[in-house]
């Protein structure tokens, strides 16, 4: 899309209520310690859908007008004062969580759970635009990774965080929920040396994607007995690691039922409402370790991703099923709503 020197095309939440608007807005300029990035590709995710639909979460969090979008990759076109470690022309992506660097969490190496986190596309202007400004400290070089892949490193990082904080080499891993992040998790577990990867979902198209990413056994949770199938596949022992990616209450109980005694359950999926758990039977008497996953470790997860991607250990592109120009964001959102999409990409430049 063409734009003047001072304006750019962007996808904006311009007012409270359902819908997003493709319009022109002022082109940002980088301040001290910031860079201006020409966005080439951007990933559309569930958060963007929440904002478009103006659900209760969005109503309580979003303050229009705001440029939405937080998954992206592009080219640095201008650097602000004091930026020396990056260069114009460099292809980059960025961590979309902006943290304070002063709270207890930040100062103990846990910036991904900073109490003062601000997120691009949610708390400040984001990346569904021709240009976005980012703090240089949040920017990461792609080192040869295509921008189409760089644009999905944010959600892929959630999968890396979920999988790699468990002991994977030689383990049996069960991925519960095969949305895009779950499908990434399948490929990551295989690349990290899992002996066997099992995946479940209720959608045959998503199960097919999981199989493309390396799942040796897929289970349709709508038609099959998930717990019995996993137990049979593991000789009655259960799996070493469960990565619960869906947040569906029945899937959470399946996670606890299929993990072996002394195993580990990684929780990324966010349940809606309360989920009753029998702590004694499902967790305590089984000696289960539970790890709650939020975002990406800053910046350990990003370095893990670059190693896997640049060394050819993981190719996430089979998960990308739909590509649209910026002006067709409504079609991109419709593809996600359909339930049949993998990862949806906006091609911006």
C-alpha positions in Angstrom: 0.0 0.0 0.0 1.2 3.5 -0.8 1.3 6.1 2.0 2.5 9.6 2.4 5.7 10.4 4.3 3.6 11.3 7.4 0.8 8.8 7.3 0.4 5.0 7.0 -2.3 2.4 6.6 -3.2 0.5 9.8 -5.8 -1.7 11.4 -7.4 0.3 14.2 -9.8 -0.3 17.1 -11.3 3.2 16.7 -14.2 3.0 19.1 -15.8 0.8 21.7 -17.9 -1.9 20.1 -17.4 -4.8 17.6 -15.3 -4.4 14.5 -11.9 -3.2 13.4 -11.2 -0.4 10.8 -8.6 -0.2 8.1 -7.6 3.4 7.9 -4.7 5.8 7.8 -3.0 7.1 10.9 0.1 9.2 11.6 3.3 7.4 10.9 5.3 7.0 14.1 8.8 8.2 14.7 11.4 6.5 16.9 12.4 8.2 20.1 15.7 7.7 22.0 16.4 4.0 22.4 13.8 3.0 19.8 13.7 1.8 16.2 11.2 2.2 13.4 10.3 -1.0 11.7 8.6 -1.4 8.3 6.3 -4.4 8.9 6.4 -7.1 6.3 4.3 -9.9 7.9 2.1 -10.0 11.0 0.3 -12.9 12.7 -3.4 -12.7 13.7 -4.3 -14.4 16.9 -7.1 -15.0 19.4 -6.3 -11.7 21.2 -7.0 -9.8 18.1 -10.3 -11.7 17.7 -11.2 -10.8 21.3 -10.6 -7.1 20.5 -12.5 -7.2 17.2 -15.5 -8.9 18.9 -15.3 -6.5 21.9 -15.8 -9.3 24.4 -15.8 -8.6 28.2 -12.0 -9.0 28.3 -11.5 -6.4 25.6 -14.0 -4.0 27.2 -12.1 -4.1 30.4 -8.6 -3.7 28.9 -8.7 -1.9 25.5 -8.8 1.9 25.4 -9.6 3.0 21.8 -8.4 4.3 19.5 -5.4 2.0 19.2 -3.6 0.2 16.4 -3.9 -3.5 17.1 -1.6 -6.5 16.5 1.4 -7.8 18.4 2.9 -10.6 16.2 5.1 -9.2 13.5 8.5 -9.1 11.6 10.0 -6.6 9.3 12.9 -4.3 8.4 14.5 -1.6 10.4 14.2 1.7 8.5 15.1 4.3 11.1 16.9 4.3 14.4 16.4 6.6 17.3 19.1 8.3 19.3 21.4 6.0 21.2 20.7 2.8 19.3 24.0 1.2 18.3 23.5 -2.5 18.4 21.1 -2.6 15.5 21.3 -1.3 11.9 19.0 0.1 9.2 18.1 -2.7 6.7 18.2 -5.4 9.4 15.3 -7.9 9.3 13.9 -8.3 12.8 11.1 -9.4 15.0 10.4 -8.3 18.6 9.1 -9.3 22.0 5.7 -7.5 22.3 5.7 -7.4 26.1 7.3 -4.2 27.3 8.5 -4.7 30.9 9.6 -2.3 33.6 13.0 -3.9 34.4 12.7 -2.7 38.0 10.1 -5.0 39.8 11.1 -8.1 41.7 10.2 -10.4 38.8 12.3 -8.5 36.3 15.3 -8.3 38.6 15.2 -12.0 39.3 15.2 -13.1 35.7 11.4 -13.4 35.3 10.6 -10.5 33.2 7.9 -12.5 31.4 5.8 -12.2 34.5 6.6 -8.5 35.1 3.9 -6.9 37.2 4.0 -3.8 35.1 3.9 -5.4 31.6 2.5 -3.4 28.7 1.7 -5.2 25.4 1.8 -3.7 22.0 -1.6 -3.8 20.2 -3.3 -4.0 23.6 -1.9 -1.2 25.8 -0.1 0.8 23.1 -0.1 1.0 19.3 0.7 -2.3 17.7 1.9 -3.9 14.5 -1.0 -4.3 12.2 0.4 -1.3 10.3 2.9 -0.4 7.7 5.3 0.8 10.5 5.7 0.1 14.2 8.1 1.7 16.7 9.7 -0.7 19.2 12.3 -0.2 22.0 15.6 -1.5 20.7 15.9 -3.7 23.8 12.8 -5.7 22.6 14.1 -6.2 19.0 15.7 -9.4 17.9 17.6 -10.1 14.6 16.1 -12.8 12.5 19.6 -14.1 11.4 18.3 -15.4 8.1 14.8 -16.6 9.3 12.2 -15.4 6.8 9.9 -12.6 8.0 6.9 -14.8 7.5 8.3 -17.1 10.1 9.6 -14.2 12.2 6.0 -12.9 12.4 4.9 -16.0 14.3 7.8 -16.3 16.7 5.7 -14.6 19.4 3.1 -17.5 19.6 5.7 -20.0 18.7 7.6 -18.8 21.7 4.7 -19.7 23.9 5.0 -23.3 22.6 8.8 -23.3 23.1 8.3 -22.1 26.7 5.6 -24.8 27.3 7.7 -27.6 25.9 11.2 -26.9 26.8 10.7 -26.2 30.5 10.1 -29.9 30.8 12.6 -32.8 30.3 11.8 -33.8 26.7 14.7 -36.0 25.3 13.5 -39.6 25.4 10.1 -38.7 26.9 6.6 -39.5 25.8 4.8 -36.2 25.3 1.0 -35.6 25.0 -0.1 -32.3 23.4 -3.7 -31.5 24.4 -5.3 -29.1 21.9 -3.9 -28.6 18.4 -4.5 -25.0 17.7 -1.5 -23.2 16.1 0.4 -23.1 19.4 -0.3 -26.8 20.0 0.8 -27.7 16.5 4.0 -25.8 17.0 4.5 -27.7 20.3 4.2 -31.0 18.5 7.1 -30.0 16.2 9.2 -28.6 19.0 8.8 -31.8 21.1 9.9 -33.9 18.1 12.8 -31.6 17.4 13.9 -31.7 21.1 14.1 -35.4 21.1 10.8 -36.8 22.4 10.5 -40.5 21.9 6.8 -40.3 21.1 4.4 -37.4 20.6 0.7 -37.9 21.0 -1.8 -35.1 20.1 -5.5 -34.7 20.7 -8.2 -32.3 19.4 -11.8 -32.3 18.3 -11.1 -30.9 14.8 -9.8 -33.3 12.1 -8.2 -30.5 10.2 -6.1 -29.5 13.2 -5.2 -33.1 13.9 -4.0 -33.4 10.3 -1.8 -30.3 10.9 -0.4 -31.9 14.1 0.4 -35.0 12.1 2.2 -32.9 9.6 4.3 -31.4 12.4 5.3 -34.9 13.6 2.7 -36.3 15.9 3.0 -40.1 15.8 -0.5 -40.7 17.3 -3.5 -38.3 16.9 -6.7 -38.7 18.9 -10.1 -37.2 18.0 -11.4 -36.2 21.4 -14.9 -35.9 20.0 -15.1 -39.6 19.0 -12.4 -41.4 20.8 -11.8 -42.3 24.5 -8.7 -40.1 25.0 -7.6 -41.5 28.4 -7.9 -45.1 27.3 -6.1 -44.5 24.0 -3.2 -42.8 25.7 -3.0 -45.5 28.4 -2.9 -48.2 25.7 -0.2 -46.3 23.7 2.0 -46.1 26.8 1.5 -49.6 28.2 -0.7 -48.3 31.0 2.1 -46.1 32.4 0.9 -42.7 31.2 2.9 -40.0 29.5 6.0 -38.3 31.0 4.8 -34.8 30.0 1.4 -33.3 29.1 1.2 -29.9 27.5 -2.3 -28.7 27.9 -2.9 -26.0 25.3 -6.8 -25.8 25.1 -8.1 -24.7 28.5 -11.2 -26.9 27.9 -12.3 -28.3 31.3 -12.6 -31.9 30.1 -9.1 -31.6 28.5 -7.6 -30.5 31.7 -9.0 -33.6 33.5 -7.6 -35.7 30.6 -4.2 -34.1 31.2 -4.2 -35.2 34.8 -5.6 -38.6 34.0 -3.0 -39.4 31.3 0.2 -38.1 33.0 2.2 -40.8 34.7 2.9 -41.0 38.4 5.6 -38.3 39.0 5.1 -36.8 35.6 4.7 -33.2 34.6 1.8 -31.1 33.4 2.5 -27.9 31.5 -0.6 -25.5 31.5 -0.8 -22.9 28.8 -4.5 -23.1 27.9 -6.7 -20.6 29.8 -10.0 -22.0 31.2 -13.1 -19.9 31.0 -14.6 -19.9 34.5 -13.7 -22.3 37.4 -12.7 -25.9 36.8 -13.2 -28.2 39.8 -10.1 -30.3 40.4 -9.7 -33.3 42.7 -6.3 -32.2 44.0 -5.8 -35.4 46.0 -6.5 -37.9 43.3 -5.4 -35.9 40.2 -2.3 -34.2 41.5 -1.1 -35.0 45.1 -1.3 -38.7 45.2 0.2 -38.9 41.7 3.2 -36.7 42.7 2.5 -34.5 39.6 4.5 -31.3 38.9 2.4 -28.5 37.4 3.9 -25.5 35.6 1.9 -22.5 34.6 3.1 -20.9 31.3 2.7 -17.3 30.4 4.4 -15.6 27.4 8.0 -16.3 26.6 11.0 -16.2 28.9 12.9 -13.0 28.1 15.1 -13.7 26.4 16.0 -17.3 26.8 13.0 -18.6 24.8 13.8 -16.3 21.9 17.4 -17.7 21.7 16.0 -21.2 21.8 13.7 -20.4 18.9 16.5 -18.9 16.8 18.7 -22.0 17.4 16.0 -24.4 16.3 14.9 -22.3 13.3 18.3 -21.3 12.0 19.7 -24.8 12.3 16.8 -26.4 10.4 15.6 -28.4 13.5 12.0 -27.0 13.1 10.0 -25.8 10.1 6.7 -24.2 11.4 5.4 -23.2 8.0 3.0 -26.1 7.6 1.0 -24.5 10.4 0.4 -21.4 8.3 -2.8 -22.0 6.4 -4.1 -18.6 5.4 -2.5 -15.4 4.1 -4.3 -12.1 3.5 -3.4 -8.5 2.8 -3.8 -5.9 5.5 -7.1 -4.7 4.0 -8.7 -8.2 4.4 -8.4 -8.4 8.1 -12.1 -9.3 8.4 -11.4 -12.4 6.2 -8.5 -13.2 8.4 -10.6 -13.1 11.5 -13.4 -15.1 9.8 -10.8 -17.8 9.1 -9.9 -18.0 12.8 -13.6 -18.1 13.8 -14.2 -21.0 11.4 -12.1 -23.2 13.7 -10.4 -24.8 10.6 -7.4 -22.4 10.3 -3.9 -23.0 11.5 -1.9 -19.8 11.7 -3.2 -16.8 9.9 -0.8 -14.2 8.4 -1.2 -10.7 7.1 1.1 -9.8 4.3 1.8 -6.1 4.7 4.8 -5.2 2.6 
